Amino acid sequence: MACGALAEELDAVLSGRGWEVQERYDSAPVPAHPVRVRKTACYIVLAVLLNDQNEVLMMQEAKHECYGTWYLPAGRMEPNETILEAMKREVKEETGLECEPLTLLAVEERGSVWIRYVFLARPTAPSDLQKCNIPVNPFRAPGTAAQTRSVFCLGGTLKAPHDADAESLQARWWDRESPALPLRARDILPLMDLAVRYRDSPSHPVILPEEMPCALICQRLLATFTNGAGDLWVLLSAVGAPHLPVSARTTSPCKIQNSIQAAACRLLKECCLLPQVTVRAHGVLGLQHLGKNAGKSDGVCFNVLLTVTQGGQSTQETPPELQGESFQWWKIEESNLRSRILQRLSSSAVVPIHSY
């Protein structure tokens, strides 16, 4: 087993840097057609921006069906856009402000047809011309130095009523209490709370999309098994050079069967001998998308952290037995790598996934 290459892949996935997705998938629909943004899949970007007074940036809708209501800046991605380009564009169009993304906060999905990327961002208005250091990875490997990145302010002017256009009527900062704004939908309230909690006490490292091409919507699985003694195993695909399994999804409108959790469960139950295998998706360690070659790189790869138990029991000493030779369990012996994975598992230091 090429432990060096595997350790490198695990380090990249745990650090949020991503890893190249090969053309060969360990589980994929037949036929597997490349994703086309706004044709076979809909990607939504949404941003939560907070100021120093803990107010949230809101925009007033101009669309006929929700005219005059308020919502967080959000919208559909366009072909040939990266995820962050789309987020910045929507914030600028709907609020007048430029922004700097800080981290991915949540992934919301309705199968693989509709995926919303929720970001925490900061405004970069002229009145805020300063540089601040943002922690890159507070969950770094033991013994490594803390890393920060500098964020510079860029500009923008808050959209006023006389600036109304087809994108929005105006924008404002809202303290979430007074005045009582009529909301387009209340699904944004938990996202505001999540943003405030993260800013006050980050629950996971800074995670931003890596610009790496992917043709399909898929997930790379960091599927783990632990026993009472603290031993740790990771599931590997043994097809070709050993690697973390990658499972592609269809773009079928069926919501439940194409969720991240369902796709992960399907692969694990296919490769385990016993049917009583319980799979829990903790969340996203990182995601990869490029989108610069429409129809060839519109896909996205979610790097997902999972735990596997046998029959829902936590007393098993060894991982579930596998069938065939396509998959194998790898016992992690290297102490730093094992502690990094166990830390992410124990603290659920991942971006949450919400499937509807």
N, C-alpha and C positions, 0 to 999 in steps of 0.2 A: 504494500500500500504506500502511495506517495504522500507520506505524512507532511512533508514540507509544503507541497502544493495545496493540500487540504487545509493546513494551518493558515496559509496565505489567503485562501478563499474565505475561511471563517473569520479571519481578522478583518478583511474587507467588508464582509456583511455586517459584522458586529459594530464596525466603525461607521457604517452608513455610506461607505464609498461605492458599494455595489460591485458586481462581478459580471463579466460578459455572459450574455445568454446565447448559447449555441443554437444552431438550427435544429438539432435533435432534442426532442422533449421526452421526458420519462413517462408522461401521460398527456395525451393530446386528443382532441376530437378529430374525427375523420369524416370529410376532409377538413383541414385546418386552413381557413382563409385568413389572410392578413386583415388586420383591423383598419377601418377607415373612419377617421374622426368625422362626426356629424352625419355619417352614413350608416355605419353598423355599430357605432358606439358613441355615447354622449358623455363628455368629460365636463364637469362643472368646477370652477374655481371660486372659492369664497375666502374673504379675508376679514379677520377681526383686528382692528387697530385701536390701541388704547393710548390716551395721553397721560400726562403726569397727574392729572386729577382723577384718574381711573374712569374717565368717560370713554364711551365707545363711539366710533365713527359710523354714522348712519346716512343712508341716502333715501330720498323720496322717489317713489316709482313714477315713471311717466307712461308706462304701458297701459293700454286701455283696460285690460282685465283687472288690474290692481292699482289704478291711477290714484295717486295721493297717499298711498300707504307707505310704510317705512320698512327698510330691510338693510341687512349688511351688504356691502358691495360684493357682487357675485355675478357670474355669467358663464356662458359656454365658451369653451376653447375653440379656436379656429384651426383649420389645417395649417401646417407648417409653423406652428407655435410650440415653444416649450411650455411646460406647466407654469414656470415662474414668469415668463413673458406674458402669458394670458392673465395671471393674477395681477401683475403690475398694470397691464392695460385696462382691466376692468375697474380697478381702484381709481386710476386716472380719469377714465371716461365718466364714471358715476359720481365721483367726489371732487375732482379737480386736483387732488393731492397725489404726489409721487410717494412711493413707499419702498421700504426695504424689508423683504421677508426675513423673519427670525427663525421660524421652525414650522414644520408640519404639525398640526394639532390633532387632526382626526381624519380618517377615511370613512366616508359613507357610501354605501353601495346598494343598488337594486339589481342584483345579478351582475353580469359584466356589461350590460347595456348602458347603465347609468351609474357613474362614479363621481362623487364630489370630493375634492381635495380642500380641506379646511386649514388655513394658515393663520398663525399669529404674525403680525407685521407691525412695523412702526412707521409713522408718517415722517417724511423728510421735508418739512416746511422751512422757508427761509428764516423764520424766527427761531429755529432750532439748530443753528449752525454750530454743531459740536461733534466731537468724535467720542464714541463710547466703545468699550470692549465687551463683546458678547462671548460667553463660554461656548467653545465648540463641542467639547465632549467631557462633561463632568463625570461620566461613567467610564473613564479611561482605564487602560490596563495598569495594574499596580506597578509602581516604580517609574512611571513615565510622567513627564512634565505636563502641567496644565496648559491647554492651548486656548487662545482667544482670537477673535477676528475683529477688526475695526470696522465700524459702520459710519459712513459719512452721510450727511444730510444733503439732499439734492434740490429740493424746491417744490413749488406748487402753490395754488391758491384755492382755498375752500370754495366750493361751488355755491353761488348765491342764486336766489330766485330769478334774477335777470339773466343768468347763464343757462336757464332751462333749455333742454333739447330732448331728442328722442331717447337718450340714455337715462336721464333722470331730471327731476325738477329742481332739486337742490340737495345739499348735504349739510349735516350739522353734527356737533358733538352732543352726546346724550348721556346723562348720569344714570339712566335706566329707571328713573323714578319720576321726575318732573321735568317737562309735562308728560302726561301719559300718551305716548305716541301710538296711533293706530298701526299695528304691525301687519305686514302682508301675511306672515305666518309666524307661529310661536316656536317653530323648530330652531330658531336662532338663539333663544334664551339660554339653553344649556351650553351652547358654543361660547357665548359671552362668559358664562361662569367658568368654563374650562380654560379660557384665555387668561382670566384674572388669576385663577389658581396656578396656572403654569408660570405666569410672570412672577408671582410671589414665591413660588417654590417649584422649580422645574422637576417634573416627574420622569423625564427621559432626556437623553442628549439632544442637541440640536440636530434635526433631521430635515434635510432639504433634498429635492429630487436630483439624482445624478443624471447627467445628459449622456445616456448610453442607449443605442438603438435596440428595439425589440419589435417584432412584427405582430405578435399576438398578445393578448392579455393573459398573464400567467403569474404564478407565484413560485418563488424558490423557498423550499421548506427547510428551516432549521428545526427539525423534529427531534426532540430530546426525550430520554428516559433516565430517571434517577431512582436510586434505591435508598433504603434507610441508612446505609453506611456513607452516603454522599458520593457514591460512584456515579459517573455520568457517561451516557452513550448518546451518539448522534447517528441518525439514519443517513445512509449514503446510497446513491445509485452506483451500481457496479458495472453499468453499461459503458464501455470505454474506460477512460481514466476515472477513478472514484471521484464523486462530486456530490454536492447537495442536490437532492431531487428537484426538478423543475416540472411543474404541472401546468399545462395550458388549459384555458377555458374556451368554451364556445361563446358566440355572441347571440345565443338564443335569448328571447325575451323572458324565459322562465327564470324567475328571480331566485327562488330558494336553491335550486339545483346548481346555480352558477355562482353562488357566493364563495368568498375565500374559504370560509369554514367548511362548507359542503365539499368544495373541490379537494381540500386537504384531507378531509375524512375519507373521501372516496379513494384517494391514492393509498392512504395508510391501510384501509381495510382490504384493498386489493392485494397488498403485498404481505399481509399478516395471515398466518395459518388459522388462528382462532378468530371467530367473528366478534367476540366480546372485547373489542378494543375501543377505548374512549380517547378521543382526540380533543384537545383544547387549544384553540388559537388565542394566544395572549395578545398579539397585535403585530404591528409593522415595525421592523428594524430599519427599513429604508425602502426607497422605490427608485426605479430606473425608467427613463422615458427620454426620447429625443424629439420626435415629431417634425424633423426638418426635411424629410423625404416622404411626402404624403403617400400613404398606401403601403409604405415599406417600413416605416419606423413609428407608426401611430400607436403601437402596442405599449404596454406598461408591464413591468415586472415588480411585484411586491415581494420583498424579502420578509418572510413571516416566521415568527417564533412560536413553536408548538410544544406541548407536552403530550406524551403518550402514556396511558396506563392500561392495564389489562383488567377488563371487567370492572373498571372504576376503582380498583384497589390500589393502595399505595404501599402495600407490604411485599410486593414481588421483588426478588433479589436480582433478576435478570430481565432484559427486555423481551417483549413478545417474540415468539419464534416466527421467522419469515419463510415464505414459500418461494421456491425457485431460486435462481441465482442472480436475479436482476438487482436485488437490494441487499444491504448488509448493515449491521450495527458496528460502529466504530467507538471503542472505549477511549475517552479522552484522558490521557495520562499526564499531559503537560499542565502543570499547576496553574500558571497564569491564565492560560486559555480556559481551563475548567472554571476558575474563579470568576472570570468575566461572564461566562454563560450563566453560571449559577446566580450571580448578582442580578443579571437581567431577569431571570426567572423569579427570584424571590421578591424583587421590588416591582415587577411588571413594568419595567422601564422601557416601554414601547409606545408607539402611537396607537391609540385604540381604533378598532374597526367596528363600525355599526352597520349591520346588514338589515335591510327592510324587505 
